[in-house]
Amino acid sequence: MNAYGETKLLIHNDIEVEKLDTTYLNQIFAMQVRKWPNGTPIQVFVLPSSNPLHRDFVVNYLNTQAHQLDRIWNRMLFTGTGKPPALVQSETEMYSKLLTTPGAIGYVSTAYPVKDSEVLGEKQQ
């Protein structure tokens, strides 16, 4: 297990950021920050809240709980102030979206094979 649990954070390779700290990641995943520093719209992808990998990511990268993030997303949806992240059903779908969607951010397990030739901006905190 790495310092951030069983997940690794990945972003699309067109995004250049100096550092993704916990505060900035929370703002991104709470859908409060909508564009990357280069102006590219942020597209957040997540697994279902019941998925153990999602829960691991939320705890280890965002320092919160999945149900708290769900509350934020539901409030946005029901008040019409925004929409929740795009939901994917598997790591394979997540990785595919991260490769093909400009501005994408998401996560996969540390065991998921990320090929060096498919350079994703794997970011460390």
N, C-alpha and C positions, 0 to 999 in steps of 0.2 A: 504494500500500500504506500502511495506517495504522500507528501505533506498535505495534499488536498483531497484525500480519500481515494475513491476508485474512479474518479472522473478527471478528464482533461478538457479544458476550455479551448475551443477552436473558433477562429474567425476566418472569413473569406480572405483570400490572399491579396485583394486590392486595398485592404485597410492597413494603414500605418498608424499605430498609436505607440506612444512612449511607454505607457504603463496602464494596466487595467487594475486599479485597486478595488477594494471591496465596496467603497462608496460609489464609485463610477459604475461598477457592475450592478449594484443594487438599483441605481437610477435607470440603467439600460433595461434590466429585466422587469422593473416596475413600469416600464414604458414611459418614463418621464423624460428621457433623452431620446430624441427621435432621429438624430443625424450624427454621423461620425465627424471628427474634426475636419475631414476633407470635403464635407458636404453630402456625402453619400447617405441615403436613408438607411437606417438600421433595420434589419429584418431579423427578429428574434425567433428562434425555433426551440421548442421544448418538447420533452416526452410527457406523457400523462402524469399527473400528480401522484398517482398510485404506484408509478414505476420506481423501484428502489434506486435506480441510477439518477433519476430526477431528484429524489429526496437527498441523496448523497451530494449532488451538485449544489443544491440550495443550502444545505447545512455547511458544507466545506468552502464554498466560494462566496456565498452571499451572507453567511452567518445568520440565517433565519430558518424558518420552517416552511414546508410546502404549503400548508393550509393558510399561512399568513400571506404568502404570495398569491394564492387563489383568491383570498378576500380582496386584495388590491385589484386584481384583474376583473373580478365579478363586479366590484363597485364601478370601475370604469365602464364596463359593458352596460350595466343597468342605468347608469346616469347619463350615458351617451357621450362621455368625455374621452373615450378612446376605445381601442379594441385590444383584446389579449393577444399574446404571442401566437404564432402559427404552431399548431399541434402536429407532431409527427408520431408515428406509431412504433418506430423501431430505430435502432442505431444506424442501420443501413440507409433508411430514408433520411435520417438526420444528416449523415455524412454526404449523401447525394445532394441535399438542399444546400449544405455548406459549400460544396464545390461549385454549384451552378447559380447561386443567388448572390449577386453583388451586395455587399453590406451585411452579409449574414453573420450571425453569431449563434453558437450552440455548444454542445458538449457531447462527448462519447466516453466510453469506459477506457481506462488506461490500457486494457487488453485489446481494444479495437485497433486493427491494422491501418494506420495512417501512412500511406506511401510517401516517401521522400520526393518522388517526382510530382506528386500532387501537392504542391506547397500550399499549405494552409498556414495562416499566421498563428501558430500555436503560441499562446501568450502565457507567460508566467507572472504571478503576482509578485 
